[in-house]
Amino acid sequence: MQALKKIEIILGAPDLHRLTRLLEKHGLAYTVYHHVTGRGDRGVRGDDDLTASPAISVS
């Protein structure tokens, strides 16, 4: 068993395809969690139909 590093990226739905292509190009495994909601420095973010904020876990 080898040690892995985990990176989490939260982005708007319009950027998802571009990021997954980049990850695949570099042979990285990833998991996508759809409909992520939360609160950050820009206020509350929902998973409405326009942004549908997904989170990606890369290992």
SULGIRA-V708018 format. One record per residue. N is the residue number from 1. RES is the residue in three letters. SS is DSSP state (H for helix, E for strand, C for the rest). PSI is psi in radians with two decimals (* if undefined). Layout:
# SULGIRA-V708018
[[N,RES,SS,PSI] [N,RES,SS,PSI]]
This chain:
# SULGIRA-V708018
[[1,MET,C,2.34] [2,GLN,C,2.63] [3,ALA,C,2.47] [4,LEU,C,2.75] [5,LYS,C,2.52] [6,LYS,C,2.30] [7,ILE,E,2.32] [8,GLU,E,2.33] [9,ILE,E,2.23] [10,ILE,E,2.22] [11,LEU,E,2.94] [12,GLY,C,2.63] [13,ALA,H,-0.64] [14,PRO,H,-0.39] [15,ASP,H,-0.12] [16,LEU,H,-0.85] [17,HIS,H,-0.75] [18,ARG,H,-0.76] [19,LEU,H,-0.74] [20,THR,H,-0.63] [21,ARG,H,-0.74] [22,LEU,H,-0.78] [23,LEU,H,-0.76] [24,GLU,H,-0.67] [25,LYS,H,-0.61] [26,HIS,C,0.13] [27,GLY,C,0.46] [28,LEU,C,2.46] [29,ALA,C,2.58] [30,TYR,E,2.80] [31,THR,E,2.38] [32,VAL,E,2.22] [33,TYR,E,1.97] [34,HIS,C,2.81] [35,HIS,C,0.87] [36,VAL,C,2.34] [37,THR,C,2.76] [38,GLY,E,-3.02] [39,ARG,E,2.36] [40,GLY,E,-2.77] [41,ASP,C,-0.27] [42,ARG,C,0.29] [43,GLY,E,-2.89] [44,VAL,E,2.33] [45,ARG,E,2.24] [46,GLY,C,-3.13] [47,ASP,C,0.83] [48,ASP,C,2.99] [49,ASP,C,-0.40] [50,LEU,C,-0.80] [51,THR,C,-0.68] [52,ALA,C,0.83] [53,SER,C,1.87] [54,PRO,E,2.75] [55,ALA,E,2.49] [56,ILE,E,2.30] [57,SER,E,2.10] [58,VAL,E,2.28] [59,SER,C,*]]
